[in-house]
Amino acid sequence: MYQLTSKSSLIQQNCIFHPQNKVAFIQVNEISSLPNSSIFKCFSCFEKDLQFRHANYMLIENIIKNSDSDFHYRWPPLSDQQIIQNIDLKAKNLNSTQSVLNQIDSYFTQLKDEIIKKIDVAQKKAINQALEMPIGKEKILKKYQEISQIQNLKSLIQDQNKSFEVYQKQCKDFIQQVELNRGKNTQLFQELLNECDKIQQLIDFDRLNKSKIFLLDFLDQLNFFEDQKQSQVKSENKFKNNNNNNNNNNNNNNNNNNNNNNNTLPQQVNSKIDQLMKLISNETNYCSKEFLNQVRQQMQKNSLFLEQISFDKMNQEGKKAIRFSELNDEKINCVNEYVEHLIKIQDNPQHLQSVKNQFQISNLLNVLDNKFNFISNSYRDNLIKYLIETYPFLKNVNTDQMFSEEQSFNILRSLETNYIQEFVKIVKKKQNLNENQQNFENSQTYRVQQKILESFIFEKRELENTLKKFPIFDLLLLKGKNILNQLQFQKNNLHDGNQRIEIVKNMNNQFEISINETNYQGSYKGNETNCISQILERDKKYIFRIQFQKEGYGNFMIGLMKNENFNHKYGYSENMGYYFRLENNKMKYNGGYGIDKFLKGEKTQLLNENSTLELRVWLEGQQIEDKIQNQINRMNDLKIIIEFAYNFKYRGSNSNC
C-alpha cells in the first residue's frame, strides 16, 4: 500500500480532475492503450476511483526520494515485474565486497604458515577476482539504474518549469519509449538476476576448505621415505576427519569402494566416480581389474576435482552410452571384430577385394541377381555395400545349403529376359481370369478350350484348371478368326431342297455341298434350290474361298439374300449374287445378278478345279458393289446363299473374319 500524505511539496502540478490537489501518482504501465488519458493522478483520484489500478502507478514522491537508494518494483515496465523484486531480495542477501575480502584474507592468513609462497600467489589472485566481480547490492543497484533509466524519469518529473501539457507530454513520451523496450529490459533484468545467482555460487567457502584439505593431504605424500601404505591410510583418515569437522550440513551416505577402504565421500562425488568408471570399464576397452581399481582409488583421492565437473551434459544431446555391459563375451568379440573389419575395408583395398570374393557374398549375389527379383541397380549396389560391411556377421552363415531345389533355381536364373516378361504376363492374366468365372468365359483361352473339347477328349475340369494357370492363348494377337468351326449351312424347303442337298464337313475342316438325288422320290429332280449359312454379323469382315468340282452340266450361284425369303424365292432374285455356269469343263462367270465388280482377276477368266474364288463381305462397310449400297444398309439379316442347279458341288476352304 502507498503511504498517503496530505500534500507533496515536491510536485507543483495540479490534478486536472481535482484542481485543488497536486498530482501524486504517475502512470507507468499500459499507457499505450489509453493515448488520450492523463497519466497523473492525485490522492482524491486514488480514493474515489474504484477502478484505480495501483499496479500501473508509482508514487511520485518515492521516485524522487528513493531512486538513488532503492529498487522500484513497478519500474521499468517488464513482462514480469516480479523479477525486480527478486533482484532486490537477492541483493539484500549478498555480502559486501569488503566482507568477502575479509573472509578471503582470513582464509589465506590461516594457510600462509603452511605454504607461504603458494598462499601469497593464490591470495593475490583471489583478491583480484573478487574485485572484478559485481559483488554487493550497490553494484547491482547501479546496474538496475542503468537499465531502467530511473534517473531520467526522475529528471523529467522534477522539471516543472513548463506548461502542464508540455510537462505531461514529455513524461508520457519517455514512458512510451521505455515501454517499447519492455522485452529487451526484461531480458537484461533476467540476466542480472541470473548473475546474482552466479555470484552466490562463486563465493563457495566450503569448496575452499576442501581445497585446503586436499593440499595438506597432498603434502603428506611428499615424504618419500614413509611407508606408502601407511601414507595412504593416513591421508584417507585425515581427509575423513577434516571433512567431518567442516561446517557442512550435507547428509552424505557412506559407500564402500572396491578395495574396501571405506572412504566417506559425498554421495554426489560417488555418483560421478561411478559414472566415470562405467565409461572407462566399458567391455570394449578390455581394461584389467587391477587398472580399474587403481583408477577408482585415484578418483576417490582427487574427488575435489570431480566436484568441479558438471555431469549434466556428459552425453551428446539425444544420445546415450551403448549398453555393452548387457552383452556376453561372444557378442562383444563380434563387435570388436566388426569395428576392426570396418577399419580394414576403409584403409586396405586388398582386404576389401578379398571380402568381395568370399563365397558367402558370391552366393548371395547369385540370388540377388536373379532376374525374377526385379531390383534396381542402385538398390543392388547399396545391398552389396551392406553385405561387405557386415561380413563378420555373415561369414558364419552356411550359404552352401541355402536352396531347397538348386536345380530349379538355376533353371529359372538362366531364363532370358523376354521369357521372364512373358511369364509375368501369364501370371497377370491368370490373376485376372481367376478373379471371377465371367472373366474366364470372356477370354480367348475359354474359346480355345471349347474348341479343344470339341476335337479332343479331355477331362473338362482338368483342362480348364490348366488353361487358367497358363492362359497363353490370351497373350496371342488375334489376327483372324477361323469361322469354319462355327460356320453352319442350312438346307431350304424350296423344291425339296431339304431332301436333295447334301452337306459334308471333311477331316480338313472343309464343307462339301452337293445335290444328291439318289434316294429322292419327289417331283423336283433337276430343279434349282437354295443352301444358306447362318446370319452374318454386320461389324465383321468375312472372307470366303470357294473351289468348284465339275460333275456334268450345271449352274452355280453364290451371293447374299434376306433370311425371310430363304424358303420362298431363288437366291438370284435378291440381285446380290455371282452366277457361274460350266462351259468346256470350266466355270465361266455370267453377270447380271448384282455383283459384277471384280477387285482382282478378269471376268472372262475361266475357273478350273485348281482355281479359287474369294468372296469378301463386310456389311457395315457396304462393300459388295456400289450399285447396291443402299439396299445392303437396310438388310440386317443377310445370309450367304448358294443356289444349285443340277449336280454341282461347293467346297469351302479357309474362311476368316
Secondary structure, 3 states (H helix, E strand, C coil): CCCCCCCCCCCCCECCCCCCCECCEEECCCCCCCCCCCCEECHHHHHHCCCCCHHHEEEHHHHHHHCCCCCCCCCCCCCCCHHHHHHHHHHHHCCCHHHHHHHHHHHHHHHHCCCHHHHHHHHHHHHHHHHHCCCCHHHHHHHHHHHHCHHHHHHHHHCCCCCHHHHHHHHHHHHHHHHHCHHHHHHHHHHHHHHHHHHHHHCCHHHHHHHHHHHHHHHHCCCCCCCHHHHHHHHHHHHHHHHHHCCCCCCCCCCCCCCCCCCCCCHHHHHHHHHHHHHHCCHHHCCCHHHHHHHHHHHHHCHHHHHCCCCCCCCCCCCCCCCHHHCCHHHHHHHHHHHHHHHHHHHCHHHHHHHHCCHHHHHHHHHHCCHHHCCCHHHHHHHHHHHHHCHHHHCCCCHHHCCCCHHHHHHHHCCCHHHHHHHHHHHHHHHHHCCCHHHHHCCHHHHHHHHHHHHCCCCHHHHHHHHHHCCHHHHCCCCCCECCCCCCEEECCHHHHHHHEEEEECCCCCEEEEECCCCCCCCCCCCCEEEEEEECCCCCEEEEEEEEECCCCEEEEEEEEEHHHCCCCCHHHHCCEEEEEEECCEEEEECCCECCCCCCCCCCCCECCCCCEEEEEECCCCECCHHHHHHHHCCCCEEEEEEEEECCEEEECCCEC
